[in-house]
Amino acid sequence: MDLLLISDTHIPKRARDLPAPVWDAVEVADVVIHAGDWVDLASFEALQARSRRLVACWGNNDGDDLRGRMPERVDVELGGLRFTVTHETGPSAGREKRMSLAYPDTDVLVFGHSHIPWDTTSDTGLRLLNPGSPTDRRRQPHCTYMTATIDDDSVLDVRVHRLPVRNQKSG
């Protein structure tokens, strides 16, 4: 199963649309996971229409229109693994331990908010993934998104994709 992980798209505040490489990744993904901060309902609807399956939550910058369409936290089984998708996880210091305690029944936690790509595994085996942002690099050198593959109840080949600088705005 092929996954596309994105977060913090901030459309139309940080970009008019998702970059073309992200739309290309949507076309081949079995599941698209978005960890909040859409900002615009139209971007949610466009991604929902073009995705085979969309798993999504809202973020702190999302208004009532988006909060009415999706939960703050999503729990879903994909390829035999238990995923949780949420926007915020707090500070990076101690994140693995805090999230292991907060999500003891989760195998993979996908989150956003910081715009900083993150891929770690806690002492309890919880995999934490933050795809960064495909539209707002903030203090990062690149805008980013992630792809991953699930096979035989394990996450394989997690990749952070850097977008060309010309597509990026800094925040």
N, C-alpha and C positions, 0 to 999 in steps of 0.2 A: 504494500500500500504506500503510495507516494503522497507526502504531505507538503503543503506550503504554509509557512508560519510568517505572519506579519502582525504589526502593531503600530500604533501611533501614526496613522496616515494623515491626520489633521487636514483633510480636504474640506474646503478650498483655501484654508488659511496658509498652509505651507506649500501646496501644489494645486494645480488645476485638476490633476488626475494622477492615477498611479503610473509610474514609469512603465514603458513598454515591456521591459524584461519581467516585471512582476505580472503583467497581464499574460505574457507568454507562459509563465509558471502556473498561473491559474488554469490555463487550458489543459495542462498535462496532469495536474494534481487530482488525486482521488478525493482528497479532503483539504479544504482551505481553513486554517485556524487564524482568527483575528483576535488579538488580546486588547481591544479597546482603544479609545481615543480616535474615533472616526471623525467627529465634529459635524459631519454632514449626512443627513439621511439618504440623500441621493447616492452617495458613494457606497453605503451599505446595500442599497437596493441593486446597484449595478454589480457589485461583487456577488451578491446572492444570486442574481440572474445568470451570471457567467460561471459559477462554481458548480461542480457536480454535487458537492456537499459542503456547506458552510457551518462551522462551529465558531460562535462569536459571543463576546461579552461587551459590555459598555465600560468606558473609562471615565476618569474624573472630568474631562472636557466635553463629555457628551450630554446633551440636553434631554428633556423629557421625551421628545419624539423618538430618540434612539433607545432610551431606557425602557420605553414601552414596548419595544420590539425584541429585546434580548435581556438576559439576566446579567447581574453583576458577576456571577460565577457560573461556569458551565462544567458539569462532570459528565464525561462520555467515555465509552469503551471503544477503542479503535485497534483493530488487529490483535485483540487479546490483552491490550494494555489499558489501564485506567488513567485517563487524562483529566486534568483540571485546568481550566483556562480562566484567568482572572487578570485584572489590570495591574494592581499595585501589590507589592510585597514588602515595602518598607526599605530601610537602608541596606546597602550591600553587606556591611559588617554583620556577621552572624546569620545571614540569610538562609543558608542551608539548614542549620539547626532549627531556626524558627519555622521554616516551611515544612520540615519533616514532622514537627510537632503539630502544626496547623492542618496538615494534609496527610495523616498517617495511612489512608487507604488509596493514595494516589501513586502511580508509577512515574508519570511525567507531568510536571507543572509548567505550563506555558504562561508567561506574563509579559508585561510591557512597562510603560511609564517612564523609564529612565532614558530610552532611546539608545541604550548601550547593549550591544550583543553580549549574551551570557550563555555559557554552556558548562554546567558543573553537575556533579553527582554527589549527593550527601552521603554521610556515613551509613544511613539507613537504606541507601539505594535509590532515593528519589532523584530523578533527573530534572534539572531546572534549565529551561530554555527561554531566552528572551531574544527575539529576532532583531531588535533594534527598530529603526524606522526607515521605510523606503523613501520618505519625503522630507525628513527633518533631521539632519545629522547632529544638530546641536554642537557639542564640542568634540565630536568624533571625526575621524578623517574621511569617513564615507557614510552615505546612507546605505542601509543594509536590509536584507530579509533572509530567511532561512528556508531550506528544504530538508526533508528527512524521509527516510524509508523505514517502514515497519515490516519485519519479517520474522516469523516464528516467535512471536511474543517478545521481541526486543527491537529497540530503536537502533537503526544502523545508519551510517553515512549521513550524519548531521552536518550540513554545510552552511556556512555564512557566506552569502553572496554580496559583494560590494558593487554598488552602482556607480557608473561613470560620474565624475565630478560635475560635468556639465548639466546633469539632471538635478543638482542639489541646491538647496537653499540652506543657509545656516541660521540657527535661531538664537 
